[in-house]
Amino acid sequence: MRKLLRELGYDLAHSRNSDETIAQVVRHPEAAVFVAVEGVEVVGYVALSHRPQMRLGGRLATIDELVVTARWRDRGVG
């Protein structure tokens, strides 16, 4: 996932995108992360946040991040 974030142009060496931050997102009760894999390589992921909404009478999910590695784009992975 760090590799994919770098493809988006994020400088992970000087940001809050450490392994611990990624782990916090994955463990958060109002978040979900789904990954696309090819063999053992993560080729894409989507990170969602979800929470209750009064006006909808249910839960609302928001896509926070969606990325697919360059060589796997236009193949239906996203």
Protein Blocks (a to p, Z undefined) as FASTA:
>chain_A
ZZmmmmnopafklcckbfklmmmmmmpmkbccddddehjacfbdcdddddddfklopacd
ddfbdcddfklgonomZZ
